[in-house]
């Protein structure tokens, strides 16, 4: 009887471990669904002040803790997420609005975000960034804009381009690898120009796991 108990115990442990892993996966999925409702609400109300208590209510979480859960799961603060979504939407407005009069096809315009500061170092309320569209060279000279839209020039030359697939909130790890691993081991130097991101699909029409973003680092 003692020998039988010893042999069956590892099997029971495996069942218990499997049960715990399954429960952990299910629990995380429930959190992702709740926070997904918050993301949907943010995108639909980007022009409005976002009330933290209201977002907590949508997530069905305590207002004391939900924003910490959001940052822990998505890797960035709610304010940073809002900023990124506003940039992407602004680029979309340019592509579908003020640039439409030039009879450009959507495929001819590439939506980008230019970042002049590091959000890991600079406070969110003073971060400098621009949303824009890259235009085909033949039409650049004919494009005229009026405030608040302006024309900016992206530095030519070589770029290290890292394609990221997944939520925008996961891009911090991609940046860390590009700068902390690839760049320092490549023998190349970063040029004196800002990095920019090119958005290959829309967060409004694409599941977070399927979002495609190219991080473009200028090189000397």
N, C-alpha and C positions, 0 to 999 in steps of 0.2 A: 504494500500500500504506500509506504514511504517512497519507494522508487517511482511508482506511477505518478505521484504528486509532483515530484521533481521534474519529470519529463513533460508534464502537461503545463507547468507554470510558464515557461518561455512562450508557449502558444497563446496562453491567456494574456501575457504582457503585450504580445504583438497585436492582439485584438484591441486591447486598451489603447495602445499607441495609435492604431489606425482610427479609432473612434475619436481620439483627441485631435488628430490632424484634420479629420473630416469636419469636426465641429469648428476648429479654428478657421478653416476655409469658408464655411458657411457664415460664420460671424463676420468675417472681413467683407464678404459679398454684401451682407446687409448694410454695413457701414458705407460701402461704395454706392449702393443704391440711394441711401439717404443723402450723401454728399452730392451725388449726381443731380438730385432735385435742386440743390443749392446752385450748382453750376448752371442748370437750365434757367433758374430764376435770375441769376446774375446776367446771363446773356440777353435775356428778354427785357432787362431794366438797366442797361448800361448807361443810359442818360440820366438816371435818377440816383439820388443819394442812397447808399445801401445801408439799411438799418441792421446792426449786428443782432439785435434781439429777434428781428423778423427772420433773418437767415437761420438763427438757431431754432426758431419755431418750425421752419420748413424742414430742417434736418431732424426734427424731433429729438433735439439734444439740449442739454443745459447750456444757457448763454455763458456760463463761466468756463466751459470746457470745449465747446464745439470747435472754436477757431484753432485751438491747439491740436485737436484731432485732425482737422483739415490740413494744417501745416505738416503734421507728422506723416499723413498718408500721401499728400501730394508734393511734398518737398518745397513748398513756397507758401507765403502768406496769402490770405484772401486778397489783400490790396495788390500784390504782385500779379495774381491771376487776373484781376480786373483790368490792370494796366495792359497786360499782354492781349487780352480780348479786345480792349478798346483800340489798340494799335492795329490788330488784324482787321477789325471792322472798318477802321478809317481807311486802310489800304483797299478794302473791298469797295467802299464808297467811291474812292478815286477811280478805280477800274471800271465801275459800272455807272458812275455819274459824270463827273467833270471831264473824264477822258473819253466818254462815249461819243462826244461830238466830233472826234477825230476819226470816227469810223474804224476804230481798231477792234479786232476780234479779241475775245477774252483770253485766248491762248497766246496772244502777242504781248500781253501785259503780265508781268510777274510781280506778285505782291511781296513786299519786303518790310522788315522793321530794322531800323538802324539804331544801335545802342552806343551812346557816347560815355556811359558810366557803367561801373560794375555794381549790380544790385546787392552783392554781398558786402560791399564796402560803403556805398553811398546811400543815405536815407531815401526811402521811397518817395517822399514828397518833393525831393529836389533832383530826382533822376532825370537825365536828359535823353530823349529818344524821339524818333520820327517814324511815322508810317508813310509808305509810299509805294509807287509802282515803277518798275524798271521798264522803260520804253524802248522799242526798236530804234536803232541808231538813225535810220533814214527819216524818222518823224520827229526826232528830238528838237530840231531847229524850228519846226513849225508849231510847236506846242506853246500856247500862251495860257497863263494862269493868273488868278487874282487872289488876294488874301481871303481866307487864311492859308490857302494853298501856295506853295512856293516850289521853285526848282532847285534841286540839290544834285551835285555830281558825285558819283561813286568812283573812287579811285580805281584806275585800270591796273593791269598787271596780273601776277600770279596769286592765286588764293588756295588755301587748304580748305576743302569742302567736306564736311562731315554730315552725312544724312542721318537724321534721327527719326525713328518710327516710334510713336507712342505719345502719351500726353505731354503737353507743353511743360507741365509741372515736373516731369522727369528729366528735363533738359539740363538741369544743373550738373548731373553726373556726366553728361556728354561734354559739356564745357570743361569740366575738370579733367576728363581724359584728353581732350584736344590740347589744352594748354599744359597740363601737368605731366602727361605721358608722351603724346605724339610730338609736340613742339620741341620739348627739351631733348628728345632723343633723335630728332630729325636732322639736326645740324643747320636748320633754318632759323631766321629771325622774323618776328612779327613786324610788319611795316607800321609806320606812324600814321595810322588811319583806323577808324572804328570798325569793329566787326559788325556784320549784319546777318539777319536771318531771312531766308526765302521760304514762304509758306506755300506748299504745293497743293494743299487742299484746305477746305474750310471747316472750322470747328463746329459750325452750325449744322453742317450736312454730313459730318464724318464722326464716327465713334472715336473717343479719345485714343484707344489702342491703335487706330489706323491712321492717325495724323502723321503727315510727313513734313519735316522741316529740314532745310539745309542750312547749317551754320557755316558762314563764309569768313574765314580768317585771312586778312591780307598779309602777304609775305614780301620780304625784301628780295 
